[in-house]
Amino acid sequence: MHVGNLQAAVGRLQDALDQLQLAWDQTRDQWQDENSRHIEEELLAPLAHEVKLSLPAIGQMSAALQQAVRECNE
Protein backbone atom coordinates (compact mmCIF):
# COMPACT_ATOMS: atom_id res chain seq x y z
CA MET A 1 0.00 0.00 0.00
CA HIS A 2 1.29 3.42 -0.89
CA VAL A 3 1.73 5.63 2.16
CA GLY A 4 -0.50 8.34 0.70
CA ASN A 5 -3.32 5.83 0.51
CA LEU A 6 -3.60 5.90 4.30
CA GLN A 7 -4.59 9.56 4.30
CA ALA A 8 -7.05 8.94 1.48
CA ALA A 9 -8.47 6.04 3.47
CA VAL A 10 -8.97 8.32 6.47
CA GLY A 11 -11.01 10.66 4.30
CA ARG A 12 -13.09 7.82 2.87
CA LEU A 13 -13.68 6.39 6.33
CA GLN A 14 -14.80 9.77 7.68
CA ASP A 15 -17.08 10.29 4.68
CA ALA A 16 -18.61 6.84 5.15
CA LEU A 17 -19.25 7.53 8.83
CA ASP A 18 -20.85 10.88 7.95
CA GLN A 19 -23.08 9.21 5.34
CA LEU A 20 -24.08 6.50 7.80
CA GLN A 21 -24.98 9.12 10.39
CA LEU A 22 -27.10 11.07 7.90
CA ALA A 23 -28.90 7.92 6.79
CA TRP A 24 -29.49 6.91 10.39
CA ASP A 25 -30.83 10.36 11.27
CA GLN A 26 -33.35 10.07 8.43
CA THR A 27 -34.29 6.54 9.47
CA ARG A 28 -34.65 7.48 13.11
CA ASP A 29 -37.23 10.11 12.19
CA GLN A 30 -39.50 7.30 10.99
CA TRP A 31 -38.45 4.41 13.22
CA GLN A 32 -38.57 4.90 16.97
CA ASP A 33 -38.95 1.68 18.90
CA GLU A 34 -36.89 -0.64 21.07
CA ASN A 35 -35.15 -2.18 18.05
CA SER A 36 -34.06 1.20 16.72
CA ARG A 37 -32.75 2.19 20.15
CA HIS A 38 -30.86 -1.11 20.35
CA ILE A 39 -29.27 -0.55 16.93
CA GLU A 40 -28.25 2.97 17.84
CA GLU A 41 -26.93 2.20 21.34
CA GLU A 42 -25.35 -1.20 20.73
CA LEU A 43 -24.12 -0.90 17.15
CA LEU A 44 -23.97 2.58 15.70
CA ALA A 45 -22.72 4.57 18.68
CA PRO A 46 -19.86 2.14 19.44
CA LEU A 47 -18.93 2.01 15.75
CA ALA A 48 -18.80 5.80 15.50
CA HIS A 49 -16.73 5.97 18.67
CA GLU A 50 -14.21 3.40 17.43
CA VAL A 51 -13.90 5.03 14.02
CA LYS A 52 -13.32 8.45 15.59
CA LEU A 53 -10.64 6.95 17.83
CA SER A 54 -8.94 5.25 14.88
CA LEU A 55 -8.63 8.33 12.66
CA PRO A 56 -5.83 10.05 14.64
CA ALA A 57 -4.01 6.72 14.99
CA ILE A 58 -4.13 6.20 11.23
CA GLY A 59 -2.81 9.73 10.75
CA GLN A 60 0.08 9.03 13.12
CA MET A 61 0.84 5.76 11.35
CA SER A 62 0.82 7.55 8.01
CA ALA A 63 3.27 10.17 9.30
CA ALA A 64 5.57 7.48 10.71
CA LEU A 65 5.52 5.56 7.43
CA GLN A 66 6.21 8.71 5.42
CA GLN A 67 9.19 9.44 7.67
CA ALA A 68 10.46 5.88 7.24
CA VAL A 69 10.18 6.15 3.46
CA ARG A 70 12.11 9.45 3.48
CA GLU A 71 14.84 7.95 5.65
CA CYS A 72 15.11 4.85 3.46
CA ASN A 73 15.44 7.02 0.36
CA GLU A 74 18.32 9.07 1.78
mmCIF file as gemmi writes it, N, C-alpha and C atoms, coordinates in Angstrom:
data_model
loop_
_atom_site.group_PDB
_atom_site.id
_atom_site.type_symbol
_atom_site.label_atom_id
_atom_site.label_alt_id
_atom_site.label_comp_id
_atom_site.label_asym_id
_atom_site.label_entity_id
_atom_site.label_seq_id
_atom_site.pdbx_PDB_ins_code
_atom_site.Cartn_x
_atom_site.Cartn_y
_atom_site.Cartn_z
_atom_site.occupancy
_atom_site.B_iso_or_equiv
_atom_site.pdbx_formal_charge
_atom_site.auth_seq_id
_atom_site.auth_asym_id
_atom_site.pdbx_PDB_model_num
ATOM 1 N N . MET Axp A 1 ? 0.851 -1.179 0 1 0 ? 1 A 1
ATOM 2 C CA . MET Axp A 1 ? 0 0 0 1 0 ? 1 A 1
ATOM 3 C C . MET Axp A 1 ? 0.89 1.233 0 1 0 ? 1 A 1
ATOM 4 N N . HIS Axp A 2 ? 0.576 2.153 -0.841 1 0 ? 2 A 1
ATOM 5 C CA . HIS Axp A 2 ? 1.294 3.419 -0.894 1 0 ? 2 A 1
ATOM 6 C C . HIS Axp A 2 ? 0.937 4.225 0.35 1 0 ? 2 A 1
ATOM 7 N N . VAL Axp A 3 ? 1.927 4.896 0.918 1 0 ? 3 A 1
ATOM 8 C CA . VAL Axp A 3 ? 1.727 5.634 2.165 1 0 ? 3 A 1
ATOM 9 C C . VAL Axp A 3 ? 0.613 6.668 2.034 1 0 ? 3 A 1
ATOM 10 N N . GLY Axp A 4 ? 0.538 7.34 0.91 1 0 ? 4 A 1
ATOM 11 C CA . GLY Axp A 4 ? -0.499 8.342 0.701 1 0 ? 4 A 1
ATOM 12 C C . GLY Axp A 4 ? -1.903 7.763 0.75 1 0 ? 4 A 1
ATOM 13 N N . ASN Axp A 5 ? -2.005 6.467 0.48 1 0 ? 5 A 1
ATOM 14 C CA . ASN Axp A 5 ? -3.316 5.832 0.511 1 0 ? 5 A 1
ATOM 15 C C . ASN Axp A 5 ? -3.915 5.827 1.914 1 0 ? 5 A 1
ATOM 16 N N . LEU Axp A 6 ? -3.076 5.875 2.938 1 0 ? 6 A 1
ATOM 17 C CA . LEU Axp A 6 ? -3.604 5.905 4.303 1 0 ? 6 A 1
ATOM 18 C C . LEU Axp A 6 ? -4.392 7.185 4.554 1 0 ? 6 A 1
ATOM 19 N N . GLN Axp A 7 ? -3.867 8.301 4.107 1 0 ? 7 A 1
ATOM 20 C CA . GLN Axp A 7 ? -4.586 9.562 4.299 1 0 ? 7 A 1
ATOM 21 C C . GLN Axp A 7 ? -5.876 9.573 3.488 1 0 ? 7 A 1
ATOM 22 N N . ALA Axp A 8 ? -5.831 9.028 2.285 1 0 ? 8 A 1
ATOM 23 C CA . ALA Axp A 8 ? -7.049 8.938 1.477 1 0 ? 8 A 1
ATOM 24 C C . ALA Axp A 8 ? -8.063 8.031 2.158 1 0 ? 8 A 1
ATOM 25 N N . ALA Axp A 9 ? -7.576 6.961 2.764 1 0 ? 9 A 1
ATOM 26 C CA . ALA Axp A 9 ? -8.466 6.036 3.473 1 0 ? 9 A 1
ATOM 27 C C . ALA Axp A 9 ? -9.13 6.718 4.666 1 0 ? 9 A 1
ATOM 28 N N . VAL Axp A 10 ? -8.393 7.575 5.35 1 0 ? 10 A 1
ATOM 29 C CA . VAL Axp A 10 ? -8.972 8.324 6.471 1 0 ? 10 A 1
ATOM 30 C C . VAL Axp A 10 ? -10.138 9.172 5.973 1 0 ? 10 A 1
ATOM 31 N N . GLY Axp A 11 ? -9.944 9.84 4.864 1 0 ? 11 A 1
ATOM 32 C CA . GLY Axp A 11 ? -11.012 10.659 4.299 1 0 ? 11 A 1
ATOM 33 C C . GLY Axp A 11 ? -12.22 9.83 3.904 1 0 ? 11 A 1
ATOM 34 N N . ARG Axp A 12 ? -11.97 8.687 3.274 1 0 ? 12 A 1
ATOM 35 C CA . ARG Axp A 12 ? -13.087 7.821 2.875 1 0 ? 12 A 1
ATOM 36 C C . ARG Axp A 12 ? -13.815 7.272 4.093 1 0 ? 12 A 1
ATOM 37 N N . LEU Axp A 13 ? -13.065 6.911 5.115 1 0 ? 13 A 1
ATOM 38 C CA . LEU Axp A 13 ? -13.677 6.39 6.334 1 0 ? 13 A 1
ATOM 39 C C . LEU Axp A 13 ? -14.532 7.456 7.013 1 0 ? 13 A 1
ATOM 40 N N . GLN Axp A 14 ? -14.028 8.673 7.087 1 0 ? 14 A 1
ATOM 41 C CA . GLN Axp A 14 ? -14.797 9.768 7.68 1 0 ? 14 A 1
ATOM 42 C C . GLN Axp A 14 ? -16.05 10.054 6.861 1 0 ? 14 A 1
ATOM 43 N N . ASP Axp A 15 ? -15.912 10.06 5.537 1 0 ? 15 A 1
ATOM 44 C CA . ASP Axp A 15 ? -17.078 10.286 4.678 1 0 ? 15 A 1
ATOM 45 C C . ASP Axp A 15 ? -18.125 9.192 4.868 1 0 ? 15 A 1
ATOM 46 N N . ALA Axp A 16 ? -17.678 7.95 4.956 1 0 ? 16 A 1
ATOM 47 C CA . ALA Axp A 16 ? -18.613 6.836 5.149 1 0 ? 16 A 1
ATOM 48 C C . ALA Axp A 16 ? -19.34 6.962 6.481 1 0 ? 16 A 1
ATOM 49 N N . LEU Axp A 17 ? -18.618 7.341 7.52 1 0 ? 17 A 1
ATOM 50 C CA . LEU Axp A 17 ? -19.249 7.529 8.827 1 0 ? 17 A 1
ATOM 51 C C . LEU Axp A 17 ? -20.266 8.668 8.773 1 0 ? 17 A 1
ATOM 52 N N . ASP Axp A 18 ? -19.921 9.751 8.093 1 0 ? 18 A 1
ATOM 53 C CA . ASP Axp A 18 ? -20.851 10.876 7.948 1 0 ? 18 A 1
ATOM 54 C C . ASP Axp A 18 ? -22.11 10.452 7.192 1 0 ? 18 A 1
ATOM 55 N N . GLN Axp A 19 ? -21.935 9.686 6.114 1 0 ? 19 A 1
ATOM 56 C CA . GLN Axp A 19 ? -23.084 9.213 5.34 1 0 ? 19 A 1
ATOM 57 C C . GLN Axp A 19 ? -23.957 8.279 6.167 1 0 ? 19 A 1
ATOM 58 N N . LEU Axp A 20 ? -23.327 7.404 6.937 1 0 ? 20 A 1
ATOM 59 C CA . LEU Axp A 20 ? -24.078 6.502 7.804 1 0 ? 20 A 1
ATOM 60 C C . LEU Axp A 20 ? -24.887 7.294 8.819 1 0 ? 20 A 1
ATOM 61 N N . GLN Axp A 21 ? -24.275 8.316 9.4 1 0 ? 21 A 1
ATOM 62 C CA . GLN Axp A 21 ? -24.979 9.124 10.392 1 0 ? 21 A 1
ATOM 63 C C . GLN Axp A 21 ? -26.168 9.852 9.772 1 0 ? 21 A 1
ATOM 64 N N . LEU Axp A 22 ? -25.983 10.399 8.579 1 0 ? 22 A 1
ATOM 65 C CA . LEU Axp A 22 ? -27.096 11.075 7.897 1 0 ? 22 A 1
ATOM 66 C C . LEU Axp A 22 ? -28.227 10.099 7.595 1 0 ? 22 A 1
ATOM 67 N N . ALA Axp A 23 ? -27.879 8.926 7.1 1 0 ? 23 A 1
ATOM 68 C CA . ALA Axp A 23 ? -28.9 7.921 6.793 1 0 ? 23 A 1
ATOM 69 C C . ALA Axp A 23 ? -29.621 7.485 8.062 1 0 ? 23 A 1
ATOM 70 N N . TRP Axp A 24 ? -28.86 7.315 9.143 1 0 ? 24 A 1
ATOM 71 C CA . TRP Axp A 24 ? -29.495 6.908 10.393 1 0 ? 24 A 1
ATOM 72 C C . TRP Axp A 24 ? -30.415 8.008 10.925 1 0 ? 24 A 1
ATOM 73 N N . ASP Axp A 25 ? -29.986 9.253 10.815 1 0 ? 25 A 1
ATOM 74 C CA . ASP Axp A 25 ? -30.83 10.363 11.267 1 0 ? 25 A 1
ATOM 75 C C . ASP Axp A 25 ? -32.167 10.364 10.524 1 0 ? 25 A 1
ATOM 76 N N . GLN Axp A 26 ? -32.121 10.122 9.221 1 0 ? 26 A 1
ATOM 77 C CA . GLN Axp A 26 ? -33.353 10.072 8.434 1 0 ? 26 A 1
ATOM 78 C C . GLN Axp A 26 ? -34.205 8.869 8.832 1 0 ? 26 A 1
ATOM 79 N N . THR Axp A 27 ? -33.568 7.749 9.071 1 0 ? 27 A 1
ATOM 80 C CA . THR Axp A 27 ? -34.286 6.54 9.468 1 0 ? 27 A 1
ATOM 81 C C . THR Axp A 27 ? -34.921 6.717 10.84 1 0 ? 27 A 1
ATOM 82 N N . ARG Axp A 28 ? -34.174 7.301 11.741 1 0 ? 28 A 1
ATOM 83 C CA . ARG Axp A 28 ? -34.646 7.482 13.114 1 0 ? 28 A 1
ATOM 84 C C . ARG Axp A 28 ? -35.899 8.356 13.174 1 0 ? 28 A 1
ATOM 85 N N . ASP Axp A 29 ? -36.029 9.281 12.23 1 0 ? 29 A 1
ATOM 86 C CA . ASP Axp A 29 ? -37.233 10.114 12.187 1 0 ? 29 A 1
ATOM 87 C C . ASP Axp A 29 ? -38.494 9.275 11.99 1 0 ? 29 A 1
ATOM 88 N N . GLN Axp A 30 ? -38.352 8.148 11.301 1 0 ? 30 A 1
ATOM 89 C CA . GLN Axp A 30 ? -39.505 7.3 10.991 1 0 ? 30 A 1
ATOM 90 C C . GLN Axp A 30 ? -39.584 6.042 11.854 1 0 ? 30 A 1
ATOM 91 N N . TRP Axp A 31 ? -38.511 5.693 12.519 1 0 ? 31 A 1
ATOM 92 C CA . TRP Axp A 31 ? -38.447 4.413 13.223 1 0 ? 31 A 1
ATOM 93 C C . TRP Axp A 31 ? -37.971 4.661 14.65 1 0 ? 31 A 1
ATOM 94 N N . GLN Axp A 32 ? -38.895 4.62 15.574 1 0 ? 32 A 1
ATOM 95 C CA . GLN Axp A 32 ? -38.566 4.905 16.969 1 0 ? 32 A 1
ATOM 96 C C . GLN Axp A 32 ? -39.193 3.835 17.86 1 0 ? 32 A 1
ATOM 97 N N . ASP Axp A 33 ? -38.491 2.728 17.998 1 0 ? 33 A 1
ATOM 98 C CA . ASP Axp A 33 ? -38.953 1.68 18.901 1 0 ? 33 A 1
ATOM 99 C C . ASP Axp A 33 ? -37.741 1.068 19.598 1 0 ? 33 A 1
ATOM 100 N N . GLU Axp A 34 ? -37.972 0.004 20.321 1 0 ? 34 A 1
ATOM 101 C CA . GLU Axp A 34 ? -36.891 -0.639 21.072 1 0 ? 34 A 1
ATOM 102 C C . GLU Axp A 34 ? -35.787 -1.15 20.148 1 0 ? 34 A 1
ATOM 103 N N . ASN Axp A 35 ? -36.158 -1.688 18.991 1 0 ? 35 A 1
ATOM 104 C CA . ASN Axp A 35 ? -35.152 -2.183 18.049 1 0 ? 35 A 1
ATOM 105 C C . ASN Axp A 35 ? -34.268 -1.052 17.529 1 0 ? 35 A 1
ATOM 106 N N . SER Axp A 36 ? -34.866 0.075 17.217 1 0 ? 36 A 1
ATOM 107 C CA . SER Axp A 36 ? -34.061 1.196 16.717 1 0 ? 36 A 1
ATOM 108 C C . SER Axp A 36 ? -33.126 1.716 17.806 1 0 ? 36 A 1
ATOM 109 N N . ARG Axp A 37 ? -33.613 1.76 19.039 1 0 ? 37 A 1
ATOM 110 C CA . ARG Axp A 37 ? -32.746 2.191 20.147 1 0 ? 37 A 1
ATOM 111 C C . ARG Axp A 37 ? -31.598 1.2 20.348 1 0 ? 37 A 1
ATOM 112 N N . HIS Axp A 38 ? -31.903 -0.083 20.22 1 0 ? 38 A 1
ATOM 113 C CA . HIS Axp A 38 ? -30.859 -1.108 20.35 1 0 ? 38 A 1
ATOM 114 C C . HIS Axp A 38 ? -29.791 -0.923 19.266 1 0 ? 38 A 1
ATOM 115 N N . ILE Axp A 39 ? -30.222 -0.736 18.033 1 0 ? 39 A 1
ATOM 116 C CA . ILE Axp A 39 ? -29.272 -0.551 16.933 1 0 ? 39 A 1
ATOM 117 C C . ILE Axp A 39 ? -28.398 0.669 17.187 1 0 ? 39 A 1
ATOM 118 N N . GLU Axp A 40 ? -29.015 1.751 17.608 1 0 ? 40 A 1
ATOM 119 C CA . GLU Axp A 40 ? -28.247 2.974 17.844 1 0 ? 40 A 1
ATOM 120 C C . GLU Axp A 40 ? -27.274 2.813 19.009 1 0 ? 40 A 1
ATOM 121 N N . GLU Axp A 41 ? -27.755 2.285 20.123 1 0 ? 41 A 1
ATOM 122 C CA . GLU Axp A 41 ? -26.933 2.202 21.335 1 0 ? 41 A 1
ATOM 123 C C . GLU Axp A 41 ? -25.889 1.093 21.276 1 0 ? 41 A 1
ATOM 124 N N . GLU Axp A 42 ? -26.241 -0.037 20.695 1 0 ? 42 A 1
ATOM 125 C CA . GLU Axp A 42 ? -25.352 -1.199 20.731 1 0 ? 42 A 1
ATOM 126 C C . GLU Axp A 42 ? -24.481 -1.351 19.491 1 0 ? 42 A 1
ATOM 127 N N . LEU Axp A 43 ? -24.871 -0.73 18.395 1 0 ? 43 A 1
ATOM 128 C CA . LEU Axp A 43 ? -24.122 -0.903 17.153 1 0 ? 43 A 1
ATOM 129 C C . LEU Axp A 43 ? -23.55 0.406 16.612 1 0 ? 43 A 1
ATOM 130 N N . LEU Axp A 44 ? -24.42 1.367 16.37 1 0 ? 44 A 1
ATOM 131 C CA . LEU Axp A 44 ? -23.97 2.583 15.695 1 0 ? 44 A 1
ATOM 132 C C . LEU Axp A 44 ? -23.106 3.48 16.571 1 0 ? 44 A 1
ATOM 133 N N . ALA Axp A 45 ? -23.518 3.704 17.802 1 0 ? 45 A 1
ATOM 134 C CA . ALA Axp A 45 ? -22.723 4.573 18.685 1 0 ? 45 A 1
ATOM 135 C C . ALA Axp A 45 ? -21.33 3.993 18.938 1 0 ? 45 A 1
ATOM 136 N N . PRO Axp A 46 ? -21.211 2.69 19.264 1 0 ? 46 A 1
ATOM 137 C CA . PRO Axp A 46 ? -19.86 2.14 19.444 1 0 ? 46 A 1
ATOM 138 C C . PRO Axp A 46 ? -19.024 2.188 18.16 1 0 ? 46 A 1
ATOM 139 N N . LEU Axp A 47 ? -19.659 1.948 17.019 1 0 ? 47 A 1
ATOM 140 C CA . LEU Axp A 47 ? -18.934 2.014 15.751 1 0 ? 47 A 1
ATOM 141 C C . LEU Axp A 47 ? -18.396 3.416 15.515 1 0 ? 47 A 1
ATOM 142 N N . ALA Axp A 48 ? -19.239 4.418 15.693 1 0 ? 48 A 1
ATOM 143 C CA . ALA Axp A 48 ? -18.802 5.804 15.499 1 0 ? 48 A 1
ATOM 144 C C . ALA Axp A 48 ? -17.662 6.152 16.448 1 0 ? 48 A 1
ATOM 145 N N . HIS Axp A 49 ? -17.774 5.707 17.681 1 0 ? 49 A 1
ATOM 146 C CA . HIS Axp A 49 ? -16.727 5.971 18.672 1 0 ? 49 A 1
ATOM 147 C C . HIS Axp A 49 ? -15.396 5.341 18.244 1 0 ? 49 A 1
ATOM 148 N N . GLU Axp A 50 ? -15.439 4.088 17.834 1 0 ? 50 A 1
ATOM 149 C CA . GLU Axp A 50 ? -14.21 3.395 17.431 1 0 ? 50 A 1
ATOM 150 C C . GLU Axp A 50 ? -13.594 4.014 16.182 1 0 ? 50 A 1
ATOM 151 N N . VAL Axp A 51 ? -14.421 4.392 15.232 1 0 ? 51 A 1
ATOM 152 C CA . VAL Axp A 51 ? -13.9 5.029 14.02 1 0 ? 51 A 1
ATOM 153 C C . VAL Axp A 51 ? -13.241 6.357 14.373 1 0 ? 51 A 1
ATOM 154 N N . LYS Axp A 52 ? -13.896 7.149 15.206 1 0 ? 52 A 1
ATOM 155 C CA . LYS Axp A 52 ? -13.324 8.445 15.588 1 0 ? 52 A 1
ATOM 156 C C . LYS Axp A 52 ? -12.009 8.28 16.341 1 0 ? 52 A 1
ATOM 157 N N . LEU Axp A 53 ? -11.903 7.221 17.141 1 0 ? 53 A 1
ATOM 158 C CA . LEU Axp A 53 ? -10.638 6.955 17.828 1 0 ? 53 A 1
ATOM 159 C C . LEU Axp A 53 ? -9.55 6.509 16.858 1 0 ? 53 A 1
ATOM 160 N N . SER Axp A 54 ? -9.931 5.801 15.813 1 0 ? 54 A 1
ATOM 161 C CA . SER Axp A 54 ? -8.943 5.253 14.884 1 0 ? 54 A 1
ATOM 162 C C . SER Axp A 54 ? -8.36 6.305 13.946 1 0 ? 54 A 1
ATOM 163 N N . LEU Axp A 55 ? -9.098 7.351 13.651 1 0 ? 55 A 1
ATOM 164 C CA . LEU Axp A 55 ? -8.631 8.329 12.665 1 0 ? 55 A 1
ATOM 165 C C . LEU Axp A 55 ? -7.307 8.983 13.053 1 0 ? 55 A 1
ATOM 166 N N . PRO Axp A 56 ? -7.141 9.481 14.278 1 0 ? 56 A 1
ATOM 167 C CA . PRO Axp A 56 ? -5.833 10.046 14.641 1 0 ? 56 A 1
ATOM 168 C C . PRO Axp A 56 ? -4.715 8.996 14.611 1 0 ? 56 A 1
ATOM 169 N N . ALA Axp A 57 ? -5.027 7.776 15 1 0 ? 57 A 1
ATOM 170 C CA . ALA Axp A 57 ? -4.011 6.718 14.987 1 0 ? 57 A 1
ATOM 171 C C . ALA Axp A 57 ? -3.555 6.429 13.561 1 0 ? 57 A 1
ATOM 172 N N . ILE Axp A 58 ? -4.492 6.415 12.634 1 0 ? 58 A 1
ATOM 173 C CA . ILE Axp A 58 ? -4.13 6.196 11.233 1 0 ? 58 A 1
ATOM 174 C C . ILE Axp A 58 ? -3.276 7.355 10.735 1 0 ? 58 A 1
ATOM 175 N N . GLY Axp A 59 ? -3.617 8.569 11.128 1 0 ? 59 A 1
ATOM 176 C CA . GLY Axp A 59 ? -2.809 9.728 10.752 1 0 ? 59 A 1
ATOM 177 C C . GLY Axp A 59 ? -1.393 9.635 11.289 1 0 ? 59 A 1
ATOM 178 N N . GLN Axp A 60 ? -1.254 9.196 12.533 1 0 ? 60 A 1
ATOM 179 C CA . GLN Axp A 60 ? 0.079 9.027 13.124 1 0 ? 60 A 1
ATOM 180 C C . GLN Axp A 60 ? 0.857 7.932 12.404 1 0 ? 60 A 1
ATOM 181 N N . MET Axp A 61 ? 0.175 6.841 12.065 1 0 ? 61 A 1
ATOM 182 C CA . MET Axp A 61 ? 0.839 5.759 11.352 1 0 ? 61 A 1
ATOM 183 C C . MET Axp A 61 ? 1.293 6.233 9.975 1 0 ? 61 A 1
ATOM 184 N N . SER Axp A 62 ? 0.466 7.014 9.317 1 0 ? 62 A 1
ATOM 185 C CA . SER Axp A 62 ? 0.823 7.548 8.012 1 0 ? 62 A 1
ATOM 186 C C . SER Axp A 62 ? 2.064 8.429 8.111 1 0 ? 62 A 1
ATOM 187 N N . ALA Axp A 63 ? 2.108 9.295 9.116 1 0 ? 63 A 1
ATOM 188 C CA . ALA Axp A 63 ? 3.272 10.171 9.304 1 0 ? 63 A 1
ATOM 189 C C . ALA Axp A 63 ? 4.527 9.354 9.576 1 0 ? 63 A 1
ATOM 190 N N . ALA Axp A 64 ? 4.41 8.322 10.399 1 0 ? 64 A 1
ATOM 191 C CA . ALA Axp A 64 ? 5.569 7.477 10.708 1 0 ? 64 A 1
ATOM 192 C C . ALA Axp A 64 ? 6.055 6.747 9.461 1 0 ? 64 A 1
ATOM 193 N N . LEU Axp A 65 ? 5.131 6.253 8.66 1 0 ? 65 A 1
ATOM 194 C CA . LEU Axp A 65 ? 5.522 5.56 7.431 1 0 ? 65 A 1
ATOM 195 C C . LEU Axp A 65 ? 6.16 6.515 6.43 1 0 ? 65 A 1
ATOM 196 N N . GLN Axp A 66 ? 5.618 7.726 6.325 1 0 ? 66 A 1
ATOM 197 C CA . GLN Axp A 66 ? 6.213 8.71 5.424 1 0 ? 66 A 1
ATOM 198 C C . GLN Axp A 66 ? 7.637 9.043 5.855 1 0 ? 66 A 1
ATOM 199 N N . GLN Axp A 67 ? 7.848 9.176 7.152 1 0 ? 67 A 1
ATOM 200 C CA . GLN Axp A 67 ? 9.19 9.439 7.671 1 0 ? 67 A 1
ATOM 201 C C . GLN Axp A 67 ? 10.119 8.274 7.357 1 0 ? 67 A 1
ATOM 202 N N . ALA Axp A 68 ? 9.646 7.062 7.528 1 0 ? 68 A 1
ATOM 203 C CA . ALA Axp A 68 ? 10.465 5.882 7.238 1 0 ? 68 A 1
ATOM 204 C C . ALA Axp A 68 ? 10.834 5.823 5.758 1 0 ? 68 A 1
ATOM 205 N N . VAL Axp A 69 ? 9.902 6.143 4.895 1 0 ? 69 A 1
ATOM 206 C CA . VAL Axp A 69 ? 10.179 6.148 3.459 1 0 ? 69 A 1
ATOM 207 C C . VAL Axp A 69 ? 11.233 7.195 3.137 1 0 ? 69 A 1
ATOM 208 N N . ARG Axp A 70 ? 11.102 8.398 3.72 1 0 ? 70 A 1
ATOM 209 C CA . ARG Axp A 70 ? 12.107 9.448 3.483 1 0 ? 70 A 1
ATOM 210 C C . ARG Axp A 70 ? 13.486 8.997 3.942 1 0 ? 70 A 1
ATOM 211 N N . GLU Axp A 71 ? 13.547 8.39 5.122 1 0 ? 71 A 1
ATOM 212 C CA . GLU Axp A 71 ? 14.835 7.948 5.654 1 0 ? 71 A 1
ATOM 213 C C . GLU Axp A 71 ? 15.434 6.829 4.812 1 0 ? 71 A 1
ATOM 214 N N . CYS Axp A 72 ? 14.604 5.948 4.299 1 0 ? 72 A 1
ATOM 215 C CA . CYS Axp A 72 ? 15.105 4.855 3.457 1 0 ? 72 A 1
ATOM 216 C C . CYS Axp A 72 ? 15.601 5.364 2.112 1 0 ? 72 A 1
ATOM 217 N N . ASN Axp A 73 ? 15.053 6.467 1.654 1 0 ? 73 A 1
ATOM 218 C CA . ASN Axp A 73 ? 15.441 7.019 0.358 1 0 ? 73 A 1
ATOM 219 C C . ASN Axp A 73 ? 16.666 7.92 0.442 1 0 ? 73 A 1
ATOM 220 N N . GLU Axp A 74 ? 17.147 8.191 1.638 1 0 ? 74 A 1
ATOM 221 C CA . GLU Axp A 74 ? 18.322 9.067 1.783 1 0 ? 74 A 1
ATOM 222 C C . GLU Axp A 74 ? 19.59 8.324 1.477 1 0 ? 74 A 1
